[in-house]
Amino acid sequence: DKIENLRDHVEAAALESNVLIIEKLPNVEWAALLSVCEFAILPSPVTLNVMPRILDCFRVKKALVAVDSPSGRSLLSRQHAVLVGDAADALVRGVVWMLQNPRRVRDLGIRGWEMLKTDNRTPEAFREALHRCYAYVTSESL
């Protein structure tokens, strides 16, 4: 199990007091958690379900440790996230880097927020783009 493997690596690195692993979290609790955390960890490749959470992180200027994947590159780059391989030890190395570089973590969060403004990647723009995709897929002209 990937989450259990991540827990094992976090424990082996003695990061239990710094890392809270939550498998599923309602949106209301996600917003509350973001308000008190220093950064977020996305342990799986980015999917359509995770993209709004990424936007939430950037909206509140939180940096991310995320699995580097082709799907994630539509929102994530090394300019505003620590991108790592899809393995628990890579995620833990990303967390350690974040803990050792608080100023750079803050800068990553700010750059994510700035990217939202300049690239118009707000949640509203995301929903509008998704609506256009659905309209295209359901159009009779295909």
HUNORSUL-V637821 format. One record per pair of residues at least 4 apart in sequence whose C-alpha atoms are under 7 Angstrom apart, sorted by sequence separation. I is the first residue (numbers start at 1). J is the second residue. D is the distance in Angstrom with one decimal. If there is no record, write none. Layout:
# HUNORSUL-V637821
i=I j=J d=D
i=I j=J d=D
This chain:
# HUNORSUL-V637821
i=1 j=5 d=6.2
i=2 j=6 d=6.2
i=3 j=7 d=6.2
i=4 j=8 d=6.2
i=5 j=9 d=6.4
i=6 j=10 d=6.1
i=7 j=11 d=6.1
i=8 j=12 d=6.1
i=9 j=13 d=6.2
i=10 j=14 d=6.3
i=11 j=15 d=5.9
i=15 j=19 d=6.1
i=25 j=29 d=6.3
i=26 j=30 d=6.1
i=27 j=31 d=6.3
i=28 j=32 d=6.6
i=29 j=33 d=6.1
i=30 j=34 d=6.2
i=31 j=35 d=6.4
i=33 j=37 d=6.2
i=46 j=50 d=5.9
i=47 j=51 d=6.4
i=50 j=54 d=6.5
i=51 j=55 d=6.4
i=52 j=56 d=6.2
i=53 j=57 d=6.3
i=54 j=58 d=6.4
i=55 j=59 d=6.0
i=56 j=60 d=6.5
i=57 j=61 d=6.1
i=58 j=62 d=5.6
i=68 j=72 d=6.5
i=69 j=73 d=6.4
i=72 j=76 d=5.7
i=73 j=77 d=6.1
i=76 j=80 d=6.9
i=77 j=81 d=6.0
i=78 j=82 d=5.9
i=86 j=90 d=7.0
i=87 j=91 d=6.5
i=88 j=92 d=6.2
i=89 j=93 d=6.2
i=90 j=94 d=6.3
i=91 j=95 d=6.3
i=92 j=96 d=6.2
i=93 j=97 d=6.2
i=94 j=98 d=6.3
i=95 j=99 d=6.2
i=96 j=100 d=6.2
i=97 j=101 d=6.1
i=98 j=102 d=6.3
i=101 j=105 d=6.2
i=102 j=106 d=6.3
i=103 j=107 d=6.3
i=104 j=108 d=6.1
i=105 j=109 d=6.4
i=106 j=110 d=6.3
i=107 j=111 d=6.1
i=108 j=112 d=6.2
i=109 j=113 d=6.3
i=110 j=114 d=6.1
i=111 j=115 d=6.0
i=112 j=116 d=6.4
i=113 j=117 d=6.6
i=114 j=118 d=6.2
i=115 j=119 d=5.6
i=116 j=120 d=5.4
i=117 j=121 d=6.9
i=121 j=125 d=5.9
i=122 j=126 d=6.2
i=123 j=127 d=6.2
i=124 j=128 d=6.2
i=125 j=129 d=6.1
i=126 j=130 d=6.1
i=127 j=131 d=6.1
i=128 j=132 d=6.3
i=129 j=133 d=6.3
i=130 j=134 d=6.3
i=131 j=135 d=6.1
i=132 j=136 d=6.1
i=133 j=137 d=6.2
i=134 j=138 d=6.0
i=135 j=139 d=5.9
i=10 j=15 d=5.3
i=11 j=16 d=5.7
i=25 j=30 d=6.0
i=46 j=51 d=6.7
i=57 j=62 d=4.9
i=76 j=81 d=6.4
i=78 j=83 d=6.4
i=85 j=90 d=5.6
i=116 j=121 d=4.6
i=120 j=125 d=6.5
i=121 j=126 d=6.2
i=10 j=16 d=6.2
i=57 j=63 d=6.9
i=84 j=90 d=5.7
i=116 j=122 d=5.7
i=84 j=91 d=6.2
i=98 j=105 d=6.0
i=84 j=94 d=6.7
i=82 j=94 d=6.4
i=66 j=81 d=7.0
i=68 j=83 d=5.0
i=65 j=81 d=6.0
i=66 j=82 d=6.3
i=67 j=83 d=5.6
i=68 j=84 d=5.4
i=63 j=80 d=6.7
i=64 j=81 d=4.9
i=65 j=82 d=4.7
i=66 j=83 d=5.1
i=67 j=84 d=5.0
i=68 j=85 d=6.0
i=63 j=81 d=5.9
i=64 j=82 d=6.1
i=65 j=83 d=6.0
i=66 j=84 d=6.2
i=67 j=85 d=5.6
i=67 j=86 d=5.4
i=40 j=62 d=7.0
i=45 j=67 d=5.4
i=39 j=62 d=5.2
i=40 j=63 d=6.5
i=41 j=64 d=5.6
i=42 j=65 d=6.2
i=43 j=66 d=6.2
i=44 j=67 d=5.9
i=45 j=68 d=6.8
i=46 j=69 d=6.9
i=38 j=62 d=6.7
i=39 j=63 d=4.9
i=40 j=64 d=4.9
i=41 j=65 d=4.7
i=42 j=66 d=4.7
i=43 j=67 d=6.1
i=45 j=69 d=5.7
i=47 j=71 d=6.8
i=39 j=64 d=5.7
i=40 j=65 d=6.3
i=41 j=66 d=5.9
i=42 j=67 d=6.6
i=46 j=71 d=5.9
i=46 j=72 d=4.8
i=65 j=91 d=7.0
i=45 j=72 d=6.7
i=81 j=108 d=6.1
i=80 j=108 d=4.3
i=65 j=94 d=6.0
i=79 j=108 d=6.7
i=80 j=109 d=6.3
i=65 j=95 d=6.8
i=80 j=111 d=5.4
i=79 j=111 d=6.9
i=80 j=112 d=5.0
i=44 j=86 d=7.0
i=63 j=105 d=5.9
i=63 j=106 d=6.9
i=63 j=108 d=5.3
i=63 j=109 d=4.2
i=62 j=109 d=4.4
i=43 j=91 d=7.0
i=61 j=109 d=4.1
i=61 j=110 d=5.2
i=58 j=109 d=6.2
i=61 j=112 d=6.5
i=61 j=113 d=5.4
i=58 j=112 d=4.9
i=59 j=113 d=5.5
i=58 j=113 d=4.7
i=55 j=122 d=6.9
i=55 j=123 d=6.6
i=52 j=123 d=6.7
i=9 j=88 d=6.4
i=9 j=89 d=6.2
i=6 j=88 d=4.8
i=10 j=92 d=6.3
i=5 j=88 d=6.4
i=9 j=92 d=6.8
